[in-house]
Amino acid sequence: MNIEILKGLVLTDVRQVDDSEIHFSCQDRTFKMLHHQDCCENVWLEDVNGDFTDLVGSPILVADKREEDNPNAYESGMFTFYTLRTNKGSVDIRWNGESNGYYSESVDLIETTMEEKP
């Protein structure tokens, strides 16, 4: 799912679970940002710049994603950057992914059902 789906939504909660998952909640929708690990790869949350509370209670005005190669990765690597912005502030999220080149290094945004609400 594209990060732009969050644009215009008003978040009620944002939680970093650990270095592998972030939860976004709205009044009637929930989302998880994560990577489904496979064999010869590793993807983790490298850095968060900003305060998640700035994303709560105001519409998301900007929801952007960009990727760039990680030249320091052993075989294959990619940084994935997400920027979320409201009128209260912004948060930049950086994920780091490494693999042997045959597996995904990308991050997924999935919508969960209300029963699975984070």
MMTF fields as JSON, N, C-alpha, C and O atoms, coordinates in Angstrom:
{
  "mmtfVersion": "1.0.0",
  "mmtfProducer": "UNKNOWN",
  "numBonds": 471,
  "numAtoms": 472,
  "numGroups": 118,
  "numChains": 1,
  "numModels": 1,
  "chainsPerModel": [1],
  "groupsPerChain": [118],
  "chainIdList": ["A"],
  "bondAtomList": [4, 2, 8, 6, 12, 10, 16, 14, 20, 18, 24, 22, 28, 26, 32, 30, 36, 34, 40, 38, 44, 42, 48, 46, 52, 50, 56, 54, 60, 58, 64, 62, 68, 66, 72, 70, 76, 74, 80, 78, 84, 82, 88, 86, 92, 90, 96, 94, 100, 98, 104, 102, 108, 106, 112, 110, 116, 114, 120, 118, 124, 122, 128, 126, 132, 130, 136, 134, 140, 138, 144, 142, 148, 146, 152, 150, 156, 154, 160, 158, 164, 162, 168, 166, 172, 170, 176, 174, 180, 178, 184, 182, 188, 186, 192, 190, 196, 194, 200, 198, 204, 202, 208, 206, 212, 210, 216, 214, 220, 218, 224, 222, 228, 226, 232, 230, 236, 234, 240, 238, 244, 242, 248, 246, 252, 250, 256, 254, 260, 258, 264, 262, 268, 266, 272, 270, 276, 274, 280, 278, 284, 282, 288, 286, 292, 290, 296, 294, 300, 298, 304, 302, 308, 306, 312, 310, 316, 314, 320, 318, 324, 322, 328, 326, 332, 330, 336, 334, 340, 338, 344, 342, 348, 346, 352, 350, 356, 354, 360, 358, 364, 362, 368, 366, 372, 370, 376, 374, 380, 378, 384, 382, 388, 386, 392, 390, 396, 394, 400, 398, 404, 402, 408, 406, 412, 410, 416, 414, 420, 418, 424, 422, 428, 426, 432, 430, 436, 434, 440, 438, 444, 442, 448, 446, 452, 450, 456, 454, 460, 458, 464, 462, 468, 466],
  "bondOrderList": [1, 1, 1, 1, 1, 1, 1, 1, 1, 1, 1, 1, 1, 1, 1, 1, 1, 1, 1, 1, 1, 1, 1, 1, 1, 1, 1, 1, 1, 1, 1, 1, 1, 1, 1, 1, 1, 1, 1, 1, 1, 1, 1, 1, 1, 1, 1, 1, 1, 1, 1, 1, 1, 1, 1, 1, 1, 1, 1, 1, 1, 1, 1, 1, 1, 1, 1, 1, 1, 1, 1, 1, 1, 1, 1, 1, 1, 1, 1, 1, 1, 1, 1, 1, 1, 1, 1, 1, 1, 1, 1, 1, 1, 1, 1, 1, 1, 1, 1, 1, 1, 1, 1, 1, 1, 1, 1, 1, 1, 1, 1, 1, 1, 1, 1, 1, 1],
  "groupList": [{"groupName": "MET", "atomNameList": ["N", "CA", "C", "O"], "elementList": ["N", "C", "C", "O"], "formalChargeList": [0, 0, 0, 0], "bondAtomList": [1, 0, 2, 1, 3, 2], "bondOrderList": [1, 1, 2], "singleLetterCode": "M", "chemCompType": "L-PEPTIDE LINKING"}, {"groupName": "ASN", "atomNameList": ["N", "CA", "C", "O"], "elementList": ["N", "C", "C", "O"], "formalChargeList": [0, 0, 0, 0], "bondAtomList": [1, 0, 2, 1, 3, 2], "bondOrderList": [1, 1, 2], "singleLetterCode": "N", "chemCompType": "L-PEPTIDE LINKING"}, {"groupName": "ILE", "atomNameList": ["N", "CA", "C", "O"], "elementList": ["N", "C", "C", "O"], "formalChargeList": [0, 0, 0, 0], "bondAtomList": [1, 0, 2, 1, 3, 2], "bondOrderList": [1, 1, 2], "singleLetterCode": "I", "chemCompType": "L-PEPTIDE LINKING"}, {"groupName": "GLU", "atomNameList": ["N", "CA", "C", "O"], "elementList": ["N", "C", "C", "O"], "formalChargeList": [0, 0, 0, 0], "bondAtomList": [1, 0, 2, 1, 3, 2], "bondOrderList": [1, 1, 2], "singleLetterCode": "E", "chemCompType": "L-PEPTIDE LINKING"}, {"groupName": "LEU", "atomNameList": ["N", "CA", "C", "O"], "elementList": ["N", "C", "C", "O"], "formalChargeList": [0, 0, 0, 0], "bondAtomList": [1, 0, 2, 1, 3, 2], "bondOrderList": [1, 1, 2], "singleLetterCode": "L", "chemCompType": "L-PEPTIDE LINKING"}, {"groupName": "LYS", "atomNameList": ["N", "CA", "C", "O"], "elementList": ["N", "C", "C", "O"], "formalChargeList": [0, 0, 0, 0], "bondAtomList": [1, 0, 2, 1, 3, 2], "bondOrderList": [1, 1, 2], "singleLetterCode": "K", "chemCompType": "L-PEPTIDE LINKING"}, {"groupName": "GLY", "atomNameList": ["N", "CA", "C", "O"], "elementList": ["N", "C", "C", "O"], "formalChargeList": [0, 0, 0, 0], "bondAtomList": [1, 0, 2, 1, 3, 2], "bondOrderList": [1, 1, 2], "singleLetterCode": "G", "chemCompType": "PEPTIDE LINKING"}, {"groupName": "VAL", "atomNameList": ["N", "CA", "C", "O"], "elementList": ["N", "C", "C", "O"], "formalChargeList": [0, 0, 0, 0], "bondAtomList": [1, 0, 2, 1, 3, 2], "bondOrderList": [1, 1, 2], "singleLetterCode": "V", "chemCompType": "L-PEPTIDE LINKING"}, {"groupName": "THR", "atomNameList": ["N", "CA", "C", "O"], "elementList": ["N", "C", "C", "O"], "formalChargeList": [0, 0, 0, 0], "bondAtomList": [1, 0, 2, 1, 3, 2], "bondOrderList": [1, 1, 2], "singleLetterCode": "T", "chemCompType": "L-PEPTIDE LINKING"}, {"groupName": "ASP", "atomNameList": ["N", "CA", "C", "O"], "elementList": ["N", "C", "C", "O"], "formalChargeList": [0, 0, 0, 0], "bondAtomList": [1, 0, 2, 1, 3, 2], "bondOrderList": [1, 1, 2], "singleLetterCode": "D", "chemCompType": "L-PEPTIDE LINKING"}, {"groupName": "ARG", "atomNameList": ["N", "CA", "C", "O"], "elementList": ["N", "C", "C", "O"], "formalChargeList": [0, 0, 0, 0], "bondAtomList": [1, 0, 2, 1, 3, 2], "bondOrderList": [1, 1, 2], "singleLetterCode": "R", "chemCompType": "L-PEPTIDE LINKING"}, {"groupName": "GLN", "atomNameList": ["N", "CA", "C", "O"], "elementList": ["N", "C", "C", "O"], "formalChargeList": [0, 0, 0, 0], "bondAtomList": [1, 0, 2, 1, 3, 2], "bondOrderList": [1, 1, 2], "singleLetterCode": "Q", "chemCompType": "L-PEPTIDE LINKING"}, {"groupName": "SER", "atomNameList": ["N", "CA", "C", "O"], "elementList": ["N", "C", "C", "O"], "formalChargeList": [0, 0, 0, 0], "bondAtomList": [1, 0, 2, 1, 3, 2], "bondOrderList": [1, 1, 2], "singleLetterCode": "S", "chemCompType": "L-PEPTIDE LINKING"}, {"groupName": "HIS", "atomNameList": ["N", "CA", "C", "O"], "elementList": ["N", "C", "C", "O"], "formalChargeList": [0, 0, 0, 0], "bondAtomList": [1, 0, 2, 1, 3, 2], "bondOrderList": [1, 1, 2], "singleLetterCode": "H", "chemCompType": "L-PEPTIDE LINKING"}, {"groupName": "PHE", "atomNameList": ["N", "CA", "C", "O"], "elementList": ["N", "C", "C", "O"], "formalChargeList": [0, 0, 0, 0], "bondAtomList": [1, 0, 2, 1, 3, 2], "bondOrderList": [1, 1, 2], "singleLetterCode": "F", "chemCompType": "L-PEPTIDE LINKING"}, {"groupName": "CYS", "atomNameList": ["N", "CA", "C", "O"], "elementList": ["N", "C", "C", "O"], "formalChargeList": [0, 0, 0, 0], "bondAtomList": [1, 0, 2, 1, 3, 2], "bondOrderList": [1, 1, 2], "singleLetterCode": "C", "chemCompType": "L-PEPTIDE LINKING"}, {"groupName": "TRP", "atomNameList": ["N", "CA", "C", "O"], "elementList": ["N", "C", "C", "O"], "formalChargeList": [0, 0, 0, 0], "bondAtomList": [1, 0, 2, 1, 3, 2], "bondOrderList": [1, 1, 2], "singleLetterCode": "W", "chemCompType": "L-PEPTIDE LINKING"}, {"groupName": "PRO", "atomNameList": ["N", "CA", "C", "O"], "elementList": ["N", "C", "C", "O"], "formalChargeList": [0, 0, 0, 0], "bondAtomList": [1, 0, 2, 1, 3, 2], "bondOrderList": [1, 1, 2], "singleLetterCode": "P", "chemCompType": "L-PEPTIDE LINKING"}, {"groupName": "ALA", "atomNameList": ["N", "CA", "C", "O"], "elementList": ["N", "C", "C", "O"], "formalChargeList": [0, 0, 0, 0], "bondAtomList": [1, 0, 2, 1, 3, 2], "bondOrderList": [1, 1, 2], "singleLetterCode": "A", "chemCompType": "L-PEPTIDE LINKING"}, {"groupName": "TYR", "atomNameList": ["N", "CA", "C", "O"], "elementList": ["N", "C", "C", "O"], "formalChargeList": [0, 0, 0, 0], "bondAtomList": [1, 0, 2, 1, 3, 2], "bondOrderList": [1, 1, 2], "singleLetterCode": "Y", "chemCompType": "L-PEPTIDE LINKING"}],
  "groupTypeList": [0, 1, 2, 3, 2, 4, 5, 6, 4, 7, 4, 8, 9, 7, 10, 11, 7, 9, 9, 12, 3, 2, 13, 14, 12, 15, 11, 9, 10, 8, 14, 5, 0, 4, 13, 13, 11, 9, 15, 15, 3, 1, 7, 16, 4, 3, 9, 7, 1, 6, 9, 14, 8, 9, 4, 7, 6, 12, 17, 2, 4, 7, 18, 9, 5, 10, 3, 3, 9, 1, 17, 1, 18, 19, 3, 12, 6, 0, 14, 8, 14, 19, 8, 4, 10, 8, 1, 5, 6, 12, 7, 9, 2, 10, 16, 1, 6, 3, 12, 1, 6, 19, 19, 12, 3, 12, 7, 9, 4, 2, 3, 8, 8, 0, 3, 3, 5, 17],
  "groupIdList": [1, 2, 3, 4, 5, 6, 7, 8, 9, 10, 11, 12, 13, 14, 15, 16, 17, 18, 19, 20, 21, 22, 23, 24, 25, 26, 27, 28, 29, 30, 31, 32, 33, 34, 35, 36, 37, 38, 39, 40, 41, 42, 43, 44, 45, 46, 47, 48, 49, 50, 51, 52, 53, 54, 55, 56, 57, 58, 59, 60, 61, 62, 63, 64, 65, 66, 67, 68, 69, 70, 71, 72, 73, 74, 75, 76, 77, 78, 79, 80, 81, 82, 83, 84, 85, 86, 87, 88, 89, 90, 91, 92, 93, 94, 95, 96, 97, 98, 99, 100, 101, 102, 103, 104, 105, 106, 107, 108, 109, 110, 111, 112, 113, 114, 115, 116, 117, 118],
  "secStructList": [7, 7, 4, 4, 4, 4, 6, 6, 7, 7, 5, 1, 3, 3, 3, 3, 3, 3, 6, 6, 3, 3, 3, 3, 3, 7, 1, 1, 7, 3, 3, 3, 3, 3, 7, 7, 7, 7, 6, 6, 3, 3, 3, 3, 3, 3, 3, 3, 3, 1, 7, 4, 4, 4, 4, 5, 1, 1, 7, 7, 7, 3, 3, 3, 3, 3, 3, 3, 3, 7, 6, 6, 1, 1, 1, 3, 3, 3, 3, 3, 3, 3, 3, 3, 3, 3, 6, 6, 3, 3, 3, 3, 3, 3, 3, 3, 3, 3, 3, 1, 1, 1, 1, 7, 7, 7, 7, 3, 3, 3, 3, 3, 7, 4, 4, 4, 7, 7],
  "xCoordList": [0.852, 0.0, 0.898, 1.921, 0.525, 1.284, 1.084, -0.034, 2.15, 2.101, 1.131, 0.615, 0.884, -0.019, -1.448, -2.256, -1.768, -3.105, -3.359, -4.51, -2.286, -2.436, -2.748, -3.214, -2.499, -2.723, -4.197, -5.091, -4.421, -5.773, -6.389, -7.38, -5.825, -6.359, -5.921, -4.879, -6.733, -6.39, -6.054, -6.918, -4.789, -4.35, -4.745, -4.705, -5.128, -5.451, -4.321, -4.25, -3.422, -2.297, -1.234, -1.548, 0.03, 1.162, 2.09, 2.478, 2.447, 3.309, 4.398, 4.135, 5.631, 6.727, 6.763, 6.999, 6.532, 6.472, 7.874, 8.13, 8.77, 10.168, 10.93, 10.479, 12.067, 12.813, 12.34, 13.037, 11.124, 10.623, 9.175, 8.628, 8.54, 7.118, 6.67, 7.055, 5.838, 5.185, 3.699, 3.307, 2.859, 1.403, 0.831, 1.214, -0.097, -0.817, -2.3, -2.832, -2.973, -4.411, -5.173, -4.732, -6.339, -7.321, -8.583, -8.602, -9.618, -10.855, -11.404, -11.861, -11.364, -11.972, -11.037, -11.485, -9.74, -8.767, -7.464, -7.113, -6.764, -5.447, -4.475, -4.86, -3.217, -2.179, -0.936, -0.674, -0.177, 1.113, 2.171, 1.983, 3.283, 4.437, 5.475, 5.932, 5.835, 6.734, 7.314, 6.967, 8.196, 8.747, 8.551, 8.851, 8.048, 7.883, 9.218, 9.581, 9.939, 11.275, 11.234, 10.309, 12.265, 12.441, 13.852, 14.53, 14.276, 15.525, 16.768, 17.208, 17.308, 18.634, 18.521, 19.062, 17.816, 17.595, 17.355, 17.052, 17.497, 17.214, 16.796, 17.508, 15.657, 15.154, 14.763, 14.049, 15.233, 14.948, 14.776, 15.229, 14.104, 13.899, 15.2, 15.636, 15.804, 17.122, 17.032, 17.834, 16.035, 16.022, 14.648, 13.983, 14.242, 13.037, 13.456, 13.986, 13.214, 13.541, 12.231, 11.52, 11.916, 10.668, 9.91, 10.367, 8.762, 7.945, 6.612, 5.868, 6.315, 5.073, 3.84, 2.818, 3.898, 2.729, 2.364, 1.22, 3.308, 3.008, 2.103, 1.534, 1.971, 1.137, -0.289, -1.143, -0.547, -1.844, -2.746, -2.326, -3.996, -5.01, -5.137, -6.019, -4.287, -4.36, -4.238, -3.581, -4.859, -4.773, -3.325, -2.524, -3.021, -1.715, -1.709, -2.523, -0.789, -0.693, 0.282, 0.075, 1.344, 2.367, 2.611, 2.771, 2.637, 2.962, 3.793, 3.251, 5.111, 6.019, 6.97, 7.28, 7.419, 8.394, 9.487, 9.225, 10.724, 11.814, 12.797, 12.902, 13.506, 14.465, 15.827, 15.933, 16.86, 18.209, 19.096, 18.935, 20.019, 20.933, 21.784, 22.17, 22.068, 22.969, 24.332, 24.515, 25.295, 26.593, 27.418, 28.401, 27.039, 27.796, 27.287, 27.858, 26.23, 25.68, 26.659, 27.391, 26.66, 27.603, 27.393, 28.332, 26.162, 25.896, 24.93, 25.263, 23.73, 22.716, 22.033, 21.723, 21.803, 21.167, 20.402, 20.716, 19.379, 18.544, 18.013, 17.573, 18.065, 17.394, 16.034, 15.924, 14.997, 13.672, 13.296, 13.276, 12.999, 12.668, 11.189, 10.669, 10.52, 9.13, 9.053, 9.638, 8.332, 8.079, 6.58, 5.812, 6.17, 4.769, 4.734, 5.516, 3.804, 3.754, 2.319, 1.43, 2.11, 0.843, 1.171, 2.323, 0.155, 0.428, 1.112, 1.544, 1.218, 1.89, 3.371, 4.142, 3.779, 5.169, 5.309, 4.339, 6.532, 6.773, 7.664, 8.377, 7.591, 8.395, 9.015, 8.339, 10.324, 11.039, 11.443, 12.062, 11.087, 11.339, 12.3, 12.062, 13.393, 14.366, 14.477, 14.784, 14.221, 14.382, 15.643, 15.992, 16.332, 17.533, 17.269, 16.843, 17.519, 17.318, 18.562, 19.185, 18.922, 20.064, 19.677, 18.899, 20.238, 19.978, 21.133, 22.108, 20.98, 21.981, 21.688, 22.367, 20.697, 20.357, 19.179, 18.669, 18.741, 17.631, 16.325, 15.275, 16.387, 15.215, 14.858, 15.679, 13.643, 13.131, 13.783, 14.046, 14.031, 14.556, 13.573, 13.912, 12.365, 11.386, 10.51, 10.487, 9.803, 8.922, 7.486, 7.189, 6.599, 5.191, 4.351, 4.647, 3.313, 2.264, 1.013, 0.53, 0.49, -0.697, -1.822, -1.593, -3.032, -4.192, -4.649, -4.781, -4.887, -5.347, -6.825, -7.345, -7.491, -8.896, -9.008, -8.037, -10.157, -10.36, -10.141, -9.744, -10.391, -10.143, -8.655, -8.254, -7.83, -6.38, -5.773, -4.552, -6.607, -6.141, -4.917, -4.916, -3.858, -2.628, -2.815, -1.866],
  "yCoordList": [-1.169, 0.0, 1.232, 1.259, 2.218, 3.45, 4.332, 4.447, 4.95, 5.817, 6.985, 7.532, 7.364, 8.488, 8.225, 9.151, 6.971, 6.654, 7.386, 7.63, 7.742, 8.452, 9.934, 10.59, 10.461, 11.881, 12.237, 11.606, 13.25, 13.705, 13.052, 13.554, 11.943, 11.273, 12.014, 12.67, 11.895, 12.45, 11.255, 10.442, 11.17, 10.065, 10.305, 11.434, 9.229, 9.304, 8.754, 9.026, 7.964, 7.392, 6.931, 6.436, 7.101, 6.57, 5.948, 6.591, 4.672, 3.965, 3.204, 2.454, 3.404, 2.568, 1.358, 1.497, 0.171, -1.051, -1.492, -1.786, -1.535, -1.887, -1.403, -0.474, -2.005, -1.548, -2.204, -2.187, -2.79, -3.45, -3.114, -3.655, -2.226, -1.976, -0.639, -0.269, 0.075, 1.301, 1.149, 0.689, 1.529, 1.454, 2.856, 3.76, 3.028, 4.279, 3.992, 3.079, 4.752, 4.552, 5.816, 6.928, 5.622, 6.669, 6.243, 5.201, 7.035, 6.683, 5.341, 4.536, 5.093, 3.867, 3.004, 2.056, 3.324, 2.556, 2.435, 3.31, 1.348, 1.175, 0.646, -0.063, 1.015, 0.635, 0.197, 0.656, -0.7, -1.107, -0.879, -1.259, -0.258, -0.107, -1.115, -1.046, -2.05, -3.125, -3.795, -3.466, -4.735, -5.566, -7.014, -7.401, -7.816, -9.248, -9.92, -10.062, -10.33, -10.885, -12.199, -12.999, -12.391, -13.628, -14.133, -13.656, -15.052, -15.797, -14.921, -14.695, -14.452, -13.818, -12.299, -11.681, -11.714, -10.271, -9.809, -10.6, -8.521, -7.916, -6.472, -5.726, -6.084, -4.726, -4.244, -4.936, -3.051, -2.527, -1.019, -0.339, -0.525, 0.915, 1.511, 1.238, 2.313, 2.884, 4.159, 4.37, 5.023, 6.329, 6.98, 6.814, 7.713, 8.548, 9.949, 10.152, 10.913, 12.299, 13.067, 13.243, 13.518, 14.221, 13.521, 12.523, 14.056, 13.554, 13.055, 13.813, 11.775, 11.199, 11.948, 11.937, 12.599, 13.334, 14.492, 14.947, 14.983, 16.041, 15.549, 16.353, 14.227, 13.66, 13.364, 13.0, 13.516, 13.151, 14.378, 15.437, 14.219, 15.247, 16.27, 17.126, 16.214, 17.123, 16.311, 15.27, 16.767, 16.008, 15.88, 16.805, 14.732, 14.518, 15.305, 15.05, 16.26, 17.111, 16.556, 16.708, 15.914, 15.335, 13.903, 13.63, 12.999, 11.593, 11.121, 10.683, 11.216, 10.921, 9.782, 9.519, 9.12, 8.036, 8.257, 8.681, 7.959, 7.936, 6.85, 6.492, 6.338, 5.26, 5.679, 6.437, 5.162, 5.414, 4.224, 3.612, 3.915, 2.803, 3.064, 4.2, 1.999, 2.07, 1.558, 0.349, 2.46, 2.028, 1.236, 0.6, 1.263, 0.553, -0.863, -1.58, -1.263, -2.607, -3.649, -3.394, -4.816, -5.875, -6.318, -6.303, -6.713, -7.144, -6.195, -5.605, -6.047, -5.171, -4.443, -5.044, -3.163, -2.41, -1.214, -0.646, -0.837, 0.289, 0.979, 0.329, 2.298, 3.103, 3.491, 3.866, 3.401, 3.881, 4.98, 4.765, 6.158, 7.329, 7.655, 7.678, 7.905, 8.35, 9.686, 9.859, 10.628, 11.918, 12.067, 11.956, 12.319, 12.608, 13.976, 14.264, 14.827, 16.192, 16.629, 16.357, 17.311, 17.987, 19.458, 19.87, 20.248, 21.659, 21.827, 22.93, 20.753, 20.791, 20.43, 20.784, 19.741, 19.332, 18.166, 17.732, 17.664, 16.553, 15.502, 15.759, 14.31, 13.18, 12.547, 12.28, 12.313, 11.598, 10.241, 10.155, 9.191, 7.819, 7.193, 7.236, 6.608, 5.962, 4.481, 4.106, 3.653, 2.203, 1.805, 2.416, 0.776, 0.254, -1.199, -1.988, -1.549, -2.921, -3.461, -2.783, -4.695, -5.362, -6.791, -7.44, -7.263, -8.644, -9.128, -8.417, -10.357, -10.906, -10.479, -10.921, -9.634, -9.133, -9.836, -9.378, -10.941, -11.702, -11.507, -11.983, -10.814, -10.657, -9.185, -8.304, -8.939, -7.577, -6.85, -7.442, -5.58, -4.718, -3.584, -2.601, -3.737, -2.657, -2.818, -3.87, -1.76, -1.703, -1.673, -1.07, -2.327, -2.389, -1.544, -1.444, -0.947, -0.318, -1.129, -1.187, -1.76, -2.587, -2.063, -1.6, -2.146, -1.776, -3.017, -4.096, -2.844, -3.96, -3.771, -2.658, -4.845, -4.751, -4.2, -4.218, -3.726, -3.186, -4.253, -3.928, -5.536, -6.615, -6.78, -7.212, -6.428, -6.526, -5.222, -5.059, -4.303, -2.956, -3.006, -3.676, -2.268, -2.27, -1.653, -1.583],
  "zCoordList": [0.0, 0.0, 0.0, 0.683, -0.743, -0.871, 0.36, 0.863, 0.844, 2.029, 1.832, 2.807, 0.589, 0.323, 0.784, 0.853, 1.101, 1.622, 2.934, 3.294, 3.656, 4.929, 4.738, 5.669, 3.556, 3.286, 3.492, 2.929, 4.302, 4.595, 5.819, 6.348, 6.281, 7.464, 8.733, 8.76, 9.769, 11.083, 11.977, 12.306, 12.358, 13.198, 14.646, 15.135, 15.326, 16.749, 17.605, 18.803, 16.97, 17.706, 16.716, 15.634, 17.104, 16.351, 17.38, 18.355, 17.147, 18.106, 17.386, 16.446, 17.838, 17.381, 18.296, 19.497, 17.745, 18.54, 18.942, 20.109, 17.977, 18.199, 16.975, 16.305, 16.666, 15.498, 14.203, 13.189, 14.26, 13.055, 12.719, 11.758, 13.497, 13.241, 13.839, 14.948, 13.059, 13.524, 13.261, 12.188, 14.226, 14.089, 13.974, 14.717, 13.027, 12.818, 13.001, 12.37, 13.848, 14.064, 13.731, 14.022, 13.11, 12.871, 13.61, 14.266, 13.506, 14.193, 13.713, 14.524, 12.398, 11.879, 11.034, 10.39, 11.03, 10.244, 11.026, 11.817, 10.792, 11.396, 10.335, 9.406, 10.507, 9.56, 10.323, 11.435, 9.704, 10.238, 9.167, 8.012, 9.551, 8.683, 9.182, 10.323, 8.305, 8.701, 7.471, 6.337, 7.719, 6.649, 7.048, 8.178, 6.12, 6.37, 6.038, 4.87, 7.081, 6.906, 6.141, 6.277, 5.337, 4.592, 4.85, 5.76, 4.087, 4.309, 4.494, 5.621, 3.433, 3.451, 3.355, 2.438, 4.304, 4.311, 5.727, 6.62, 5.912, 7.201, 6.947, 6.277, 7.475, 7.33, 8.714, 9.44, 9.082, 10.41, 10.362, 9.441, 11.392, 11.559, 12.056, 13.175, 11.232, 11.523, 12.356, 13.265, 12.036, 12.681, 12.521, 11.499, 13.538, 13.47, 13.885, 14.977, 13.005, 13.289, 13.403, 12.413, 14.597, 14.86, 15.97, 16.526, 16.276, 17.38, 16.827, 16.205, 17.058, 16.547, 17.038, 16.352, 18.199, 18.694, 17.77, 17.79, 16.959, 15.99, 14.864, 14.127, 14.731, 13.666, 14.136, 13.328, 15.425, 16.006, 16.106, 16.572, 15.659, 15.846, 14.743, 14.807, 13.732, 12.585, 11.308, 11.3, 10.227, 8.977, 8.486, 8.616, 7.933, 7.31, 6.002, 5.115, 5.888, 4.705, 3.669, 2.465, 4.149, 3.284, 3.729, 4.919, 2.774, 3.029, 1.838, 0.823, 1.977, 0.871, 1.205, 2.367, 0.156, 0.277, -0.758, -1.884, -0.348, -1.313, -0.906, 0.267, -1.889, -1.646, -2.188, -3.152, -1.537, -2.034, -1.67, -0.614, -2.551, -2.308, -1.074, -0.797, -0.342, 0.803, 0.339, 0.198, 0.098, -0.424, 0.585, 0.206, 1.858, 2.89, 3.157, 3.978, 2.478, 2.667, 2.129, 1.173, 2.751, 2.364, 0.919, 0.124, 0.575, -0.794, -1.489, -2.517, -0.925, -1.494, -0.348, 0.68, -0.525, 0.55, 0.046, -0.999, 0.815, 0.434, 1.687, 2.636, 1.668, 2.675, 2.11, 0.943, 2.942, 2.562, 3.542, 4.754, 3.011, 3.813, 3.652, 2.537, 4.768, 4.756, 5.475, 6.545, 4.886, 5.518, 5.699, 4.743, 6.935, 7.258, 7.918, 8.824, 7.443, 7.948, 8.182, 7.375, 9.301, 9.603, 9.815, 9.677, 10.152, 10.447, 11.802, 12.137, 12.589, 13.898, 13.807, 14.699, 12.759, 12.624, 11.668, 11.047, 11.558, 10.644, 11.293, 12.263, 10.714, 11.162, 9.926, 8.933, 10.013, 8.97, 9.535, 10.596, 8.817, 9.244, 8.243, 7.036, 8.749, 7.86, 8.199, 9.331, 7.197, 7.307, 6.561, 5.551, 7.061, 6.422, 6.06, 6.905, 4.819, 4.376, 3.702, 2.885, 4.053, 3.431, 3.065, 3.764, 1.958, 1.541, 0.672, 0.428, 0.221, -0.701, -2.136, -3.063, -2.326, -3.654, -4.299, -5.321, -3.718, -4.291, -3.525, -3.957, -2.396, -1.552, -1.41, -1.663, -1.011, -0.877, 0.298, 1.345, 0.105, 1.162, 1.444, 2.103, 0.939, 1.047, 2.289, 2.928, 2.603, 3.767, 3.268, 2.236, 4.006, 3.625, 4.57, 5.76, 4.036, 4.829, 4.558, 3.427, 5.609, 5.427, 6.315, 7.432, 5.793, 6.6, 7.341, 6.762, 8.628, 9.447, 9.737, 9.652, 10.076, 10.437, 11.859, 12.615, 12.207, 13.551, 14.61, 15.73, 14.284, 15.223, 15.494, 16.575, 14.487, 14.615, 15.09, 15.08, 15.499, 15.816, 16.728, 17.761, 16.313, 17.101, 18.467, 19.248]
}
